[in-house]
Amino acid sequence: MAQEKTLFQKIIDKEIPAEFVFEDEKCIAIKDIYPKAPVHFLVIPRKPIPSIEDLEESDKDLVAHLIFVGKQLAKSYKCAGYRLQFNVGEKGGQVIFHLHLHMMGWL
């Protein structure tokens, strides 16, 4: 039986609308619908990895890419300061179990 798609996989597959701010072959970035900062994006890999805990050695370049995209978004939105954050597990604040990086910026 196939596993049900996460909300983020449905957004990646364009089955659910979202406000895209970036997209390439490895990831997408969308506006967070519940922003915790003046600029708040989610950088989401196309590869469906549930959490940091599920990363494999072969995912190192992908995680570095997510961080680089977060940095580039902060720069292009002229953030004076920003935070890059992964929430890991329910107790760590993770709500959707598809790896994603929060880019929260302040102008």
Backbone atoms as SQL, in Angstrom:
CREATE TABLE atoms (id INTEGER PRIMARY KEY, chain TEXT, resi INTEGER, resn TEXT, atom TEXT, x REAL, y REAL, z REAL);
INSERT INTO atoms VALUES
  (1, 'A', 1, 'MET', 'N', 0.844, -1.181, 0.000),
  (2, 'A', 1, 'MET', 'CA', 0.000, 0.000, 0.000),
  (3, 'A', 1, 'MET', 'C', 0.889, 1.244, 0.000),
  (4, 'A', 2, 'ALA', 'N', 0.572, 2.193, -0.877),
  (5, 'A', 2, 'ALA', 'CA', 1.357, 3.423, -0.986),
  (6, 'A', 2, 'ALA', 'C', 1.088, 4.326, 0.211),
  (7, 'A', 3, 'GLN', 'N', 2.167, 4.985, 0.673),
  (8, 'A', 3, 'GLN', 'CA', 2.031, 5.909, 1.791),
  (9, 'A', 3, 'GLN', 'C', 1.351, 7.186, 1.305),
  (10, 'A', 4, 'GLU', 'N', 0.480, 7.746, 2.129),
  (11, 'A', 4, 'GLU', 'CA', -0.224, 8.970, 1.772),
  (12, 'A', 4, 'GLU', 'C', 0.760, 10.133, 1.666),
  (13, 'A', 5, 'LYS', 'N', 0.530, 10.981, 0.684),
  (14, 'A', 5, 'LYS', 'CA', 1.395, 12.142, 0.473),
  (15, 'A', 5, 'LYS', 'C', 1.235, 13.129, 1.627),
  (16, 'A', 6, 'THR', 'N', 2.345, 13.757, 2.004),
  (17, 'A', 6, 'THR', 'CA', 2.288, 14.831, 2.996),
  (18, 'A', 6, 'THR', 'C', 1.720, 16.088, 2.335),
  (19, 'A', 7, 'LEU', 'N', 1.335, 17.040, 3.157),
  (20, 'A', 7, 'LEU', 'CA', 0.881, 18.332, 2.657),
  (21, 'A', 7, 'LEU', 'C', 1.935, 18.943, 1.740),
  (22, 'A', 8, 'PHE', 'N', 3.207, 18.864, 2.150),
  (23, 'A', 8, 'PHE', 'CA', 4.267, 19.449, 1.327),
  (24, 'A', 8, 'PHE', 'C', 4.435, 18.723, 0.001),
  (25, 'A', 9, 'GLN', 'N', 4.272, 17.403, -0.016),
  (26, 'A', 9, 'GLN', 'CA', 4.377, 16.672, -1.279),
  (27, 'A', 9, 'GLN', 'C', 3.245, 17.084, -2.216),
  (28, 'A', 10, 'LYS', 'N', 2.065, 17.317, -1.661),
  (29, 'A', 10, 'LYS', 'CA', 0.935, 17.784, -2.478),
  (30, 'A', 10, 'LYS', 'C', 1.211, 19.182, -3.033),
  (31, 'A', 11, 'ILE', 'N', 1.874, 20.030, -2.242),
  (32, 'A', 11, 'ILE', 'CA', 2.248, 21.367, -2.736),
  (33, 'A', 11, 'ILE', 'C', 3.304, 21.239, -3.829),
  (34, 'A', 12, 'ILE', 'N', 4.317, 20.402, -3.606),
  (35, 'A', 12, 'ILE', 'CA', 5.360, 20.175, -4.620),
  (36, 'A', 12, 'ILE', 'C', 4.742, 19.691, -5.924),
  (37, 'A', 13, 'ASP', 'N', 3.766, 18.788, -5.824),
  (38, 'A', 13, 'ASP', 'CA', 3.094, 18.229, -6.998),
  (39, 'A', 13, 'ASP', 'C', 2.022, 19.156, -7.564),
  (40, 'A', 14, 'LYS', 'N', 1.887, 20.354, -6.968),
  (41, 'A', 14, 'LYS', 'CA', 0.934, 21.390, -7.411),
  (42, 'A', 14, 'LYS', 'C', -0.517, 20.916, -7.313),
  (43, 'A', 15, 'GLU', 'N', -0.781, 20.033, -6.349),
  (44, 'A', 15, 'GLU', 'CA', -2.148, 19.585, -6.077),
  (45, 'A', 15, 'GLU', 'C', -2.832, 20.537, -5.095),
  (46, 'A', 16, 'ILE', 'N', -2.043, 21.264, -4.328),
  (47, 'A', 16, 'ILE', 'CA', -2.539, 22.249, -3.365),
  (48, 'A', 16, 'ILE', 'C', -1.804, 23.548, -3.655),
  (49, 'A', 17, 'PRO', 'N', -2.520, 24.675, -3.718),
  (50, 'A', 17, 'PRO', 'CA', -1.848, 25.945, -4.011),
  (51, 'A', 17, 'PRO', 'C', -1.007, 26.441, -2.842),
  (52, 'A', 18, 'ALA', 'N', 0.051, 27.138, -3.181),
  (53, 'A', 18, 'ALA', 'CA', 0.913, 27.792, -2.200),
  (54, 'A', 18, 'ALA', 'C', 1.603, 28.940, -2.918),
  (55, 'A', 19, 'GLU', 'N', 2.116, 29.884, -2.149),
  (56, 'A', 19, 'GLU', 'CA', 2.825, 31.010, -2.732),
  (57, 'A', 19, 'GLU', 'C', 4.307, 30.677, -2.833),
  (58, 'A', 20, 'PHE', 'N', 4.719, 30.262, -4.026),
  (59, 'A', 20, 'PHE', 'CA', 6.106, 29.880, -4.280),
  (60, 'A', 20, 'PHE', 'C', 6.974, 31.138, -4.377),
  (61, 'A', 21, 'VAL', 'N', 8.146, 31.085, -3.747),
  (62, 'A', 21, 'VAL', 'CA', 9.115, 32.177, -3.866),
  (63, 'A', 21, 'VAL', 'C', 10.406, 31.684, -4.518),
  (64, 'A', 22, 'PHE', 'N', 10.534, 30.361, -4.654),
  (65, 'A', 22, 'PHE', 'CA', 11.720, 29.766, -5.269),
  (66, 'A', 22, 'PHE', 'C', 11.371, 28.337, -5.668),
  (67, 'A', 23, 'GLU', 'N', 12.020, 27.882, -6.747),
  (68, 'A', 23, 'GLU', 'CA', 11.833, 26.502, -7.190),
  (69, 'A', 23, 'GLU', 'C', 12.999, 26.106, -8.073),
  (70, 'A', 24, 'ASP', 'N', 13.580, 24.943, -7.803),
  (71, 'A', 24, 'ASP', 'CA', 14.574, 24.360, -8.695),
  (72, 'A', 24, 'ASP', 'C', 14.386, 22.848, -8.708),
  (73, 'A', 25, 'GLU', 'N', 15.341, 22.120, -9.273),
  (74, 'A', 25, 'GLU', 'CA', 15.187, 20.669, -9.400),
  (75, 'A', 25, 'GLU', 'C', 15.290, 19.937, -8.065),
  (76, 'A', 26, 'LYS', 'N', 15.871, 20.585, -7.041),
  (77, 'A', 26, 'LYS', 'CA', 16.070, 19.926, -5.745),
  (78, 'A', 26, 'LYS', 'C', 15.057, 20.315, -4.681),
  (79, 'A', 27, 'CYS', 'N', 14.511, 21.541, -4.773),
  (80, 'A', 27, 'CYS', 'CA', 13.632, 22.009, -3.698),
  (81, 'A', 27, 'CYS', 'C', 12.697, 23.107, -4.173),
  (82, 'A', 28, 'ILE', 'N', 11.768, 23.444, -3.282),
  (83, 'A', 28, 'ILE', 'CA', 10.898, 24.602, -3.475),
  (84, 'A', 28, 'ILE', 'C', 11.006, 25.451, -2.213),
  (85, 'A', 29, 'ALA', 'N', 10.567, 26.690, -2.310),
  (86, 'A', 29, 'ALA', 'CA', 10.423, 27.546, -1.135),
  (87, 'A', 29, 'ALA', 'C', 9.086, 28.253, -1.263),
  (88, 'A', 30, 'ILE', 'N', 8.348, 28.241, -0.146),
  (89, 'A', 30, 'ILE', 'CA', 7.018, 28.849, -0.128),
  (90, 'A', 30, 'ILE', 'C', 6.909, 29.775, 1.079),
  (91, 'A', 31, 'LYS', 'N', 5.945, 30.702, 1.006),
  (92, 'A', 31, 'LYS', 'CA', 5.661, 31.546, 2.161),
  (93, 'A', 31, 'LYS', 'C', 4.974, 30.695, 3.218),
  (94, 'A', 32, 'ASP', 'N', 5.383, 30.867, 4.463),
  (95, 'A', 32, 'ASP', 'CA', 4.733, 30.173, 5.581),
  (96, 'A', 32, 'ASP', 'C', 3.376, 30.828, 5.826),
  (97, 'A', 33, 'ILE', 'N', 2.326, 30.025, 5.949),
  (98, 'A', 33, 'ILE', 'CA', 0.987, 30.604, 6.153),
  (99, 'A', 33, 'ILE', 'C', 0.767, 31.053, 7.597),
  (100, 'A', 34, 'TYR', 'N', 1.653, 30.652, 8.505),
  (101, 'A', 34, 'TYR', 'CA', 1.609, 31.103, 9.897),
  (102, 'A', 34, 'TYR', 'C', 2.966, 31.707, 10.266),
  (103, 'A', 35, 'PRO', 'N', 3.312, 32.867, 9.665),
  (104, 'A', 35, 'PRO', 'CA', 4.658, 33.414, 9.847),
  (105, 'A', 35, 'PRO', 'C', 4.968, 33.774, 11.299),
  (106, 'A', 36, 'LYS', 'N', 6.209, 33.488, 11.678),
  (107, 'A', 36, 'LYS', 'CA', 6.719, 33.807, 13.011),
  (108, 'A', 36, 'LYS', 'C', 7.721, 34.963, 12.948),
  (109, 'A', 37, 'ALA', 'N', 7.891, 35.537, 11.765),
  (110, 'A', 37, 'ALA', 'CA', 8.806, 36.657, 11.544),
  (111, 'A', 37, 'ALA', 'C', 8.268, 37.462, 10.358),
  (112, 'A', 38, 'PRO', 'N', 8.737, 38.698, 10.172),
  (113, 'A', 38, 'PRO', 'CA', 8.266, 39.505, 9.039),
  (114, 'A', 38, 'PRO', 'C', 8.472, 38.817, 7.675),
  (115, 'A', 39, 'VAL', 'N', 9.538, 38.055, 7.549),
  (116, 'A', 39, 'VAL', 'CA', 9.798, 37.260, 6.338),
  (117, 'A', 39, 'VAL', 'C', 9.947, 35.826, 6.815),
  (118, 'A', 40, 'HIS', 'N', 9.063, 34.927, 6.355),
  (119, 'A', 40, 'HIS', 'CA', 9.114, 33.535, 6.826),
  (120, 'A', 40, 'HIS', 'C', 8.779, 32.611, 5.663),
  (121, 'A', 41, 'PHE', 'N', 9.790, 31.878, 5.220),
  (122, 'A', 41, 'PHE', 'CA', 9.643, 30.931, 4.124),
  (123, 'A', 41, 'PHE', 'C', 9.975, 29.526, 4.605),
  (124, 'A', 42, 'LEU', 'N', 9.431, 28.549, 3.918),
  (125, 'A', 42, 'LEU', 'CA', 9.769, 27.146, 4.148),
  (126, 'A', 42, 'LEU', 'C', 10.508, 26.650, 2.917),
  (127, 'A', 43, 'VAL', 'N', 11.701, 26.117, 3.114),
  (128, 'A', 43, 'VAL', 'CA', 12.499, 25.556, 2.025),
  (129, 'A', 43, 'VAL', 'C', 12.354, 24.042, 2.153),
  (130, 'A', 44, 'ILE', 'N', 11.767, 23.430, 1.128),
  (131, 'A', 44, 'ILE', 'CA', 11.324, 22.040, 1.199),
  (132, 'A', 44, 'ILE', 'C', 11.971, 21.221, 0.087),
  (133, 'A', 45, 'PRO', 'N', 12.670, 20.151, 0.431),
  (134, 'A', 45, 'PRO', 'CA', 13.239, 19.318, -0.637),
  (135, 'A', 45, 'PRO', 'C', 12.145, 18.563, -1.382),
  (136, 'A', 46, 'ARG', 'N', 12.364, 18.344, -2.658),
  (137, 'A', 46, 'ARG', 'CA', 11.417, 17.535, -3.434),
  (138, 'A', 46, 'ARG', 'C', 11.444, 16.074, -2.964),
  (139, 'A', 47, 'LYS', 'N', 12.604, 15.631, -2.512),
  (140, 'A', 47, 'LYS', 'CA', 12.743, 14.268, -2.007),
  (141, 'A', 47, 'LYS', 'C', 11.977, 14.161, -0.684),
  (142, 'A', 48, 'PRO', 'N', 11.080, 13.199, -0.550),
  (143, 'A', 48, 'PRO', 'CA', 10.276, 13.091, 0.673),
  (144, 'A', 48, 'PRO', 'C', 11.020, 12.420, 1.829),
  (145, 'A', 49, 'ILE', 'N', 11.751, 13.226, 2.581),
  (146, 'A', 49, 'ILE', 'CA', 12.470, 12.769, 3.771),
  (147, 'A', 49, 'ILE', 'C', 11.637, 13.222, 4.970),
  (148, 'A', 50, 'PRO', 'N', 11.207, 12.320, 5.841),
  (149, 'A', 50, 'PRO', 'CA', 10.329, 12.731, 6.943),
  (150, 'A', 50, 'PRO', 'C', 10.936, 13.740, 7.913),
  (151, 'A', 51, 'SER', 'N', 12.216, 13.594, 8.262),
  (152, 'A', 51, 'SER', 'CA', 12.806, 14.424, 9.316),
  (153, 'A', 51, 'SER', 'C', 14.333, 14.377, 9.214),
  (154, 'A', 52, 'ILE', 'N', 14.992, 15.273, 9.939),
  (155, 'A', 52, 'ILE', 'CA', 16.458, 15.239, 10.053),
  (156, 'A', 52, 'ILE', 'C', 16.906, 13.847, 10.485),
  (157, 'A', 53, 'GLU', 'N', 16.136, 13.220, 11.360),
  (158, 'A', 53, 'GLU', 'CA', 16.466, 11.889, 11.873),
  (159, 'A', 53, 'GLU', 'C', 16.530, 10.829, 10.771),
  (160, 'A', 54, 'ASP', 'N', 15.908, 11.103, 9.632),
  (161, 'A', 54, 'ASP', 'CA', 15.859, 10.135, 8.532),
  (162, 'A', 54, 'ASP', 'C', 16.890, 10.415, 7.448),
  (163, 'A', 55, 'LEU', 'N', 17.739, 11.410, 7.658),
  (164, 'A', 55, 'LEU', 'CA', 18.763, 11.720, 6.655),
  (165, 'A', 55, 'LEU', 'C', 19.762, 10.581, 6.532),
  (166, 'A', 56, 'GLU', 'N', 20.249, 10.408, 5.319),
  (167, 'A', 56, 'GLU', 'CA', 21.300, 9.428, 5.043),
  (168, 'A', 56, 'GLU', 'C', 22.532, 10.184, 4.582),
  (169, 'A', 57, 'GLU', 'N', 23.648, 9.510, 4.597),
  (170, 'A', 57, 'GLU', 'CA', 24.918, 10.108, 4.164),
  (171, 'A', 57, 'GLU', 'C', 24.769, 10.771, 2.790),
  (172, 'A', 58, 'SER', 'N', 24.009, 10.141, 1.904),
  (173, 'A', 58, 'SER', 'CA', 23.848, 10.648, 0.538),
  (174, 'A', 58, 'SER', 'C', 23.015, 11.936, 0.474),
  (175, 'A', 59, 'ASP', 'N', 22.397, 12.349, 1.583),
  (176, 'A', 59, 'ASP', 'CA', 21.565, 13.559, 1.602),
  (177, 'A', 59, 'ASP', 'C', 22.342, 14.812, 2.006),
  (178, 'A', 60, 'LYS', 'N', 23.648, 14.687, 2.297),
  (179, 'A', 60, 'LYS', 'CA', 24.420, 15.836, 2.774),
  (180, 'A', 60, 'LYS', 'C', 24.371, 17.015, 1.806),
  (181, 'A', 61, 'ASP', 'N', 24.544, 16.758, 0.523),
  (182, 'A', 61, 'ASP', 'CA', 24.537, 17.846, -0.458),
  (183, 'A', 61, 'ASP', 'C', 23.160, 18.496, -0.545),
  (184, 'A', 62, 'LEU', 'N', 22.107, 17.705, -0.405),
  (185, 'A', 62, 'LEU', 'CA', 20.747, 18.244, -0.443),
  (186, 'A', 62, 'LEU', 'C', 20.511, 19.193, 0.734),
  (187, 'A', 63, 'VAL', 'N', 20.924, 18.799, 1.938),
  (188, 'A', 63, 'VAL', 'CA', 20.747, 19.652, 3.117),
  (189, 'A', 63, 'VAL', 'C', 21.565, 20.940, 2.956),
  (190, 'A', 64, 'ALA', 'N', 22.766, 20.832, 2.446),
  (191, 'A', 64, 'ALA', 'CA', 23.575, 22.032, 2.197),
  (192, 'A', 64, 'ALA', 'C', 22.870, 22.941, 1.196),
  (193, 'A', 65, 'HIS', 'N', 22.239, 22.359, 0.197),
  (194, 'A', 65, 'HIS', 'CA', 21.506, 23.145, -0.805),
  (195, 'A', 65, 'HIS', 'C', 20.340, 23.899, -0.151),
  (196, 'A', 66, 'LEU', 'N', 19.603, 23.231, 0.732),
  (197, 'A', 66, 'LEU', 'CA', 18.485, 23.887, 1.423),
  (198, 'A', 66, 'LEU', 'C', 18.985, 25.095, 2.210),
  (199, 'A', 67, 'ILE', 'N', 20.098, 24.941, 2.904),
  (200, 'A', 67, 'ILE', 'CA', 20.676, 26.033, 3.684),
  (201, 'A', 67, 'ILE', 'C', 21.108, 27.177, 2.764),
  (202, 'A', 68, 'PHE', 'N', 21.749, 26.835, 1.653),
  (203, 'A', 68, 'PHE', 'CA', 22.178, 27.856, 0.700),
  (204, 'A', 68, 'PHE', 'C', 20.977, 28.608, 0.140),
  (205, 'A', 69, 'VAL', 'N', 19.900, 27.897, -0.207),
  (206, 'A', 69, 'VAL', 'CA', 18.688, 28.552, -0.717),
  (207, 'A', 69, 'VAL', 'C', 18.116, 29.486, 0.353),
  (208, 'A', 70, 'GLY', 'N', 18.082, 29.048, 1.608),
  (209, 'A', 70, 'GLY', 'CA', 17.617, 29.910, 2.690),
  (210, 'A', 70, 'GLY', 'C', 18.428, 31.186, 2.787),
  (211, 'A', 71, 'LYS', 'N', 19.747, 31.059, 2.691),
  (212, 'A', 71, 'LYS', 'CA', 20.638, 32.226, 2.735),
  (213, 'A', 71, 'LYS', 'C', 20.360, 33.169, 1.564),
  (214, 'A', 72, 'GLN', 'N', 20.200, 32.607, 0.380),
  (215, 'A', 72, 'GLN', 'CA', 19.939, 33.422, -0.812),
  (216, 'A', 72, 'GLN', 'C', 18.598, 34.148, -0.702),
  (217, 'A', 73, 'LEU', 'N', 17.577, 33.478, -0.147),
  (218, 'A', 73, 'LEU', 'CA', 16.276, 34.129, 0.031),
  (219, 'A', 73, 'LEU', 'C', 16.395, 35.299, 1.005),
  (220, 'A', 74, 'ALA', 'N', 17.118, 35.098, 2.102),
  (221, 'A', 74, 'ALA', 'CA', 17.313, 36.174, 3.077),
  (222, 'A', 74, 'ALA', 'C', 17.987, 37.372, 2.413),
  (223, 'A', 75, 'LYS', 'N', 18.968, 37.094, 1.579),
  (224, 'A', 75, 'LYS', 'CA', 19.683, 38.167, 0.879),
  (225, 'A', 75, 'LYS', 'C', 18.756, 38.871, -0.115),
  (226, 'A', 76, 'SER', 'N', 18.004, 38.101, -0.909),
  (227, 'A', 76, 'SER', 'CA', 17.161, 38.709, -1.941),
  (228, 'A', 76, 'SER', 'C', 15.982, 39.480, -1.349),
  (229, 'A', 77, 'TYR', 'N', 15.551, 39.119, -0.131),
  (230, 'A', 77, 'TYR', 'CA', 14.476, 39.857, 0.535),
  (231, 'A', 77, 'TYR', 'C', 15.021, 40.921, 1.490),
  (232, 'A', 78, 'LYS', 'N', 16.342, 41.168, 1.403),
  (233, 'A', 78, 'LYS', 'CA', 17.024, 42.233, 2.138),
  (234, 'A', 78, 'LYS', 'C', 16.800, 42.159, 3.655),
  (235, 'A', 79, 'CYS', 'N', 16.905, 40.954, 4.189),
  (236, 'A', 79, 'CYS', 'CA', 16.771, 40.759, 5.629),
  (237, 'A', 79, 'CYS', 'C', 18.028, 41.280, 6.333),
  (238, 'A', 80, 'ALA', 'N', 17.832, 42.070, 7.374),
  (239, 'A', 80, 'ALA', 'CA', 18.961, 42.579, 8.154),
  (240, 'A', 80, 'ALA', 'C', 19.555, 41.475, 9.026),
  (241, 'A', 81, 'GLY', 'N', 18.727, 40.538, 9.400),
  (242, 'A', 81, 'GLY', 'CA', 19.142, 39.375, 10.172),
  (243, 'A', 81, 'GLY', 'C', 18.147, 38.256, 9.906),
  (244, 'A', 82, 'TYR', 'N', 18.590, 37.022, 10.063),
  (245, 'A', 82, 'TYR', 'CA', 17.689, 35.905, 9.789),
  (246, 'A', 82, 'TYR', 'C', 18.099, 34.676, 10.572),
  (247, 'A', 83, 'ARG', 'N', 17.174, 33.730, 10.626),
  (248, 'A', 83, 'ARG', 'CA', 17.397, 32.462, 11.321),
  (249, 'A', 83, 'ARG', 'C', 17.028, 31.337, 10.359),
  (250, 'A', 84, 'LEU', 'N', 17.853, 30.296, 10.324),
  (251, 'A', 84, 'LEU', 'CA', 17.573, 29.081, 9.569),
  (252, 'A', 84, 'LEU', 'C', 17.343, 27.980, 10.594),
  (253, 'A', 85, 'GLN', 'N', 16.192, 27.304, 10.513),
  (254, 'A', 85, 'GLN', 'CA', 15.829, 26.367, 11.577),
  (255, 'A', 85, 'GLN', 'C', 15.135, 25.128, 11.029),
  (256, 'A', 86, 'PHE', 'N', 15.594, 23.973, 11.516),
  (257, 'A', 86, 'PHE', 'CA', 14.894, 22.709, 11.290),
  (258, 'A', 86, 'PHE', 'C', 14.241, 22.322, 12.612),
  (259, 'A', 87, 'ASN', 'N', 12.973, 21.987, 12.604),
  (260, 'A', 87, 'ASN', 'CA', 12.311, 21.427, 13.780),
  (261, 'A', 87, 'ASN', 'C', 12.365, 19.911, 13.622),
  (262, 'A', 88, 'VAL', 'N', 12.728, 19.202, 14.691),
  (263, 'A', 88, 'VAL', 'CA', 12.922, 17.751, 14.595),
  (264, 'A', 88, 'VAL', 'C', 12.039, 17.047, 15.620),
  (265, 'A', 89, 'GLY', 'N', 11.096, 16.258, 15.121),
  (266, 'A', 89, 'GLY', 'CA', 10.206, 15.496, 15.990),
  (267, 'A', 89, 'GLY', 'C', 9.111, 16.362, 16.591),
  (268, 'A', 90, 'GLU', 'N', 8.049, 15.711, 17.043),
  (269, 'A', 90, 'GLU', 'CA', 6.917, 16.432, 17.626),
  (270, 'A', 90, 'GLU', 'C', 7.348, 17.318, 18.794),
  (271, 'A', 91, 'LYS', 'N', 8.178, 16.795, 19.678),
  (272, 'A', 91, 'LYS', 'CA', 8.625, 17.575, 20.845),
  (273, 'A', 91, 'LYS', 'C', 9.539, 18.716, 20.425),
  (274, 'A', 92, 'GLY', 'N', 10.127, 18.625, 19.247),
  (275, 'A', 92, 'GLY', 'CA', 10.967, 19.704, 18.715),
  (276, 'A', 92, 'GLY', 'C', 10.188, 20.688, 17.861),
  (277, 'A', 93, 'GLY', 'N', 8.862, 20.533, 17.817),
  (278, 'A', 93, 'GLY', 'CA', 8.024, 21.478, 17.084),
  (279, 'A', 93, 'GLY', 'C', 7.699, 21.090, 15.654),
  (280, 'A', 94, 'GLN', 'N', 8.118, 19.898, 15.225),
  (281, 'A', 94, 'GLN', 'CA', 7.816, 19.483, 13.856),
  (282, 'A', 94, 'GLN', 'C', 6.359, 19.071, 13.763),
  (283, 'A', 95, 'VAL', 'N', 5.634, 19.662, 12.814),
  (284, 'A', 95, 'VAL', 'CA', 4.212, 19.382, 12.625),
  (285, 'A', 95, 'VAL', 'C', 3.985, 18.546, 11.368),
  (286, 'A', 96, 'ILE', 'N', 4.701, 18.867, 10.314),
  (287, 'A', 96, 'ILE', 'CA', 4.573, 18.134, 9.045),
  (288, 'A', 96, 'ILE', 'C', 5.829, 17.297, 8.869),
  (289, 'A', 97, 'PHE', 'N', 5.648, 15.995, 8.692),
  (290, 'A', 97, 'PHE', 'CA', 6.793, 15.089, 8.625),
  (291, 'A', 97, 'PHE', 'C', 7.274, 14.905, 7.185),
  (292, 'A', 98, 'HIS', 'N', 7.725, 16.031, 6.650),
  (293, 'A', 98, 'HIS', 'CA', 8.456, 16.133, 5.384),
  (294, 'A', 98, 'HIS', 'C', 9.495, 17.204, 5.699),
  (295, 'A', 99, 'LEU', 'N', 10.758, 16.826, 5.701),
  (296, 'A', 99, 'LEU', 'CA', 11.850, 17.725, 6.057),
  (297, 'A', 99, 'LEU', 'C', 11.643, 19.108, 5.447),
  (298, 'A', 100, 'HIS', 'N', 11.858, 20.157, 6.233),
  (299, 'A', 100, 'HIS', 'CA', 11.789, 21.518, 5.721),
  (300, 'A', 100, 'HIS', 'C', 12.586, 22.449, 6.628),
  (301, 'A', 101, 'LEU', 'N', 13.129, 23.466, 6.000),
  (302, 'A', 101, 'LEU', 'CA', 13.937, 24.483, 6.668),
  (303, 'A', 101, 'LEU', 'C', 13.114, 25.753, 6.778),
  (304, 'A', 102, 'HIS', 'N', 13.020, 26.310, 7.977),
  (305, 'A', 102, 'HIS', 'CA', 12.370, 27.607, 8.164),
  (306, 'A', 102, 'HIS', 'C', 13.420, 28.691, 7.962),
  (307, 'A', 103, 'MET', 'N', 13.134, 29.641, 7.080),
  (308, 'A', 103, 'MET', 'CA', 13.965, 30.831, 6.932),
  (309, 'A', 103, 'MET', 'C', 13.118, 31.983, 7.472),
  (310, 'A', 104, 'MET', 'N', 13.516, 32.476, 8.657),
  (311, 'A', 104, 'MET', 'CA', 12.796, 33.578, 9.288),
  (312, 'A', 104, 'MET', 'C', 13.697, 34.801, 9.284),
  (313, 'A', 105, 'GLY', 'N', 13.204, 35.870, 8.690),
  (314, 'A', 105, 'GLY', 'CA', 14.030, 37.063, 8.545),
  (315, 'A', 105, 'GLY', 'C', 13.392, 38.305, 9.099),
  (316, 'A', 106, 'TRP', 'N', 14.266, 39.224, 9.511),
  (317, 'A', 106, 'TRP', 'CA', 13.852, 40.515, 10.042),
  (318, 'A', 106, 'TRP', 'C', 14.478, 41.602, 9.182),
  (319, 'A', 107, 'LEU', 'N', 13.679, 42.616, 8.864),
  (320, 'A', 107, 'LEU', 'CA', 14.119, 43.684, 7.960),
  (321, 'A', 107, 'LEU', 'C', 14.801, 44.810, 8.709);
